[in-house]
């Protein structure tokens, strides 16, 4: 199943003048275009570093990146642990005021809804047990 967004993007792509000209065969390369490569032929193999050089450089680079990443993660974890240790919920006056305004830690309507839901599940369990026993 294709979503409406995909269909919309496909229609926009197919409506582009370049796409239409390619599909109907009327597309011609502009005369002022400069080729990307100065050498002749397509599919020219470009030389690269040898396999040994690539492994040595890539291994060292990824190893350094891994160490940097691990150090960053360790510092983030230490900072979080320090923040957590410094956080004292019992001594938060704003939180105390908020709980006093709402009559303690109860959620009011939310607690009622949860209790209703739990009761409904218990009733359903009882009905299922009765059906299974009969």
Helices and strands as residue ranges (DSSP letters): H 4-15, H 17-24, H 51-86, G 89-91, H 93-101, H 109-133
